Amino acid sequence: MIRRGSPKSAAAQGASSNGAGGGPSFGQAPAEVPAELDRTKIPAHVACVMDGNGRWAAQRGLPRTEGHIAGEEALFNVVNGALEIGVRWLTVYAFSTENWRRPPDEVRFLMNFNETLLSRRRDELHRRGVRIRFAGRPDRRVPRRVQRAMDEATALTEGDRTMTLTLAFNYGGRAEIIDAVRELVADGVAANKVNERAIASRMYFPDMPDPDLVVRTSGEFRISNFLLWELAYSELMFSDLLWPDFRSANLYEAVIEYQRRTRRYGGVS
């Protein structure tokens, strides 16, 4: 069953005063956690395809870049919500290997935006115990100052463990699998020794658990080359909301639906 998120506007959603542990919240506070959400059955790892920024801006007669700016508020409201209910791993699709095909002005904006986003948010994430990671291929097209900001955010939060926020940046699921296979070849692994464990141990972050729940916004029904290896048994949720309108209340709806499902992993219930 596929549950599509209810089309609540960001302004219509209620909010509590603090995030997890009573710490400061990132902009808009998370919504009140519904009573039907079972805090003993929280997915350990939630992944999000943050789709719809451009369409959100177009609907309002704004430049596409304004959609990305609005998407930042949605992202950190969701981070707040994830912290509130105890999600341990949150992975978001920030910039794909295919996104280089977008107009050059938009790509430049996204590079600069990611740099300033890190400088604005990394200290607060660190205070909340959020470890920041980046999954993706190194690329000479990424400006050095952006790479430096990524490295600094990673180093600052390396010891944090309340939650791990992984930003898939210059990331492609096929590229990750190719890179793992190349490492297998470079390591001289014999063909009869190649198995799931050998490949999984060479993914970008072997310690990262597979996503329990994947949420995609904007009403699209596709994976778009995101975590292809890791989401083999993930529960998929598709929301009609455009990403800038997605909030913690919608995350909670997705988690409640996840809790209603029976995960069989190819077996029987």
N, C-alpha and C positions, 0 to 999 in steps of 0.2 A: 504494500500500500504506500502511496506517495501522498504526503500531507503538504499542502501549499499554505504558506504562512498567511495569517489573517491580515488584511490590508489596513492595519492601524497606522495612523500617522505618528511621527516621532513626538509631536506636541501633545497627542492625545494619550500617551502612555504615562502612567503614574511613575513616581520616583521616590526612593527612600533617601535618607540623608547621607549615608556612608556606604563605602564599599566593604570588601572583606576585612575582618579584623578591625573595623572602625577607622580605617585609614582614609586619607583624602581620596576623592574620586576624580576621574579624568573628565572634567567638564560636566556634562549632564549625569546625574547620579543614576544608578541602575534602578529598574522598576522593582516593585515589591515582589518577592518570590511567591508564586502561587502555592496555596496549601497542598494542592495535589501533586506537586513536584516532590519526589521521594529523594531526600538528601543522602540516603544510603545506597542509591543506585545511580550515581552521577557518572556519565561517561568519562573515562580518564583522559581521553584525547578527542577534542573536537577540531575539525578542520573546516575552513570557510573559503568558498570561491566568491570573492567580493565583486559581484558583477552588477553593472547598471549605472555607474557614475556618469558616463557620457549621456545616456538616455535621460537620466534625472535632470541634467543641466539643459538638454535640448527641450524638454517639456516646459522649462521655465524661460526659454529664450536666452539662456546664458552660455558662455563659452564652456567647452568640455572640461577645461581646467577647474571651473567652479564646482563641478561634480566631484572631482578628486578631493578638493578642499572639504566639501561636505561629507565625503566618505571617511575622512579622518575622525570626525566627531562620532560617526557610527562605529568605527573600529574601536575606539577607546571606551565607548559606552558598552560595547560587547565585552571588551577586556574586563571592565568593571563587573559586569554581570557574571562572567566566567569565574572571577575571583570570589564573588559573593557566594556562589553555590559549590565551589571547591573543585572546579575543573583543573587538572594538573598540567595538561598540555593543550595549547591552542596554536594551530597553524593556519596562516592566512596566505592567500595567493596575491602577492603584492605586484609582481612584474614578471611576466613569462618570457621565455626565449622568443616567442612569436611577437611580443609587444614592440620589438624594435622596428616592426613594419609600420607602426603608427606614424602620423605626421611628425617630422623632426621637431617642430615647436612643442608638440605635446610630450615627446620623449624627453626633451631638455627640461621641460617643466617638471616631469615626474622625477628626474634625477635630482634636480634642485629641491623639490618638495620632500623627497625621502631624506635628503641631508638635513634640512631644517626640522623635519618631523622628529628625527633622532635627537637633535640638539634640544628640542623643546620637551621631549617626553622621557628621555632615558633616565634622568635623575629621579623622576617620580616613579617610573617603573622599578628602578632599583630600590627605592624606599618601600615599595609594596612587595619586594621579594620576587620580582619577575625577572627571570633570566631571558635575555634576548639572544636569539640565534638567527643566522641567515643560511638558507638552503639554496644552492644554485651554483652555476658554473662561474668561475672567475672570467672576466671579459675586459679586454683593454678599452672597450667603449664606455665602460663605467668610469666617470671622472675620478681622479685620484682623491679629491677631497671627499667624495661620497664614500669611497672605499675606506678612507681614513675614519670617517664618522661611524661606519659600520664596525670597524675593528675596535674603536674606542668604546662603543656601546656594548659589544660582546665582552671586552675585557672588564668593563665596569661591573657587569652583572653576572660574571662567570660563576660566582659562588652562590647565587640566589636560587632557591628551590621551591618557593611557594607555587609558582607556575612557570612553565617554559613557553615563551611566545616565540614561535618560529615564523620568520618572514621569508616566504618563498620568493626570492629575488633573482631575476635572470634564471628562472627555474623552468624546467620542462621534465615531465615524467619519463618520457622516452630518453632524454639526455641523461637523466640519472641512471637509468638501467644500462645505457651504453657505457657510461663512465665506470659502472661497477664491473661490467664484462671486460672492459679494457684493463682494469686493475687485476682481474682474474688472470688474464693472458700475461700481463707483466709479471705477475707473481709465479708464473709457470705452473699453474694448477692444471693437473691432468683432466682430460675430458670426463673420465669416470668418477672424478672427485667433485664435479660441479653439481651442486644441489641447492635447494632453497637457502640453507644456512650459509653456504659459501657466498651466494649473491647478496643475501640480506646483510651480511657482515661488512659488505663493501658499499652499501648505500651511504648517502651523505651523512646521516646520523644513525648508526646502528643501534644506539641506546634508546631511540625514540620509539615508543610503542605505536603500532598501527592505529589509525584513527578508528574510534568506535562509531563516530557520527560525522558525516560530511553534509554541510549545508551550502546550497547554492542559491543565490538570489537572482532576481530579474525575470523569473518565469521561464528560463532556459532549462532544457532537459539534456544536459551533456556534461562530461567530465572535463573537457578542454585540457587534456594532457597534464592533469594535476594528480600527483601521488599515485601513479598507475600501479606500481608494485604494492604500495602500502594499503590501498583501500580494497583489496580483494574481498574482504568480508565486512566492510564498513556498512552501516546503515545510511542510506541516502535520503536527504530531505530537500525538497525544492520549494522555494518561496516565490510568490509573485511580486514581492516587494523589491524595489530597486535598492541597491546597497545603502545609499545615504539615508533611506527611511528605515533601515533595519536597526533594531535596538535590543537591549537586554531582554525585554518582554518577549520578543520573537525568538530569541535564543532559548528562553525558558519553555516556550511552546514546543520548540523542536526537541528539547530534552524530554519533556513529558511524553511526546509521541514516541521517542526512542525507548522510553521505559515501558511503553505498552507492547512493544514488539518482542518476539521470541527469536533469539539468535541461535541458529542450529549448526552453523559451520559445516554444512554438508551432511549432517546427521539427521536424526529425528528428535522431536520434542519428547 
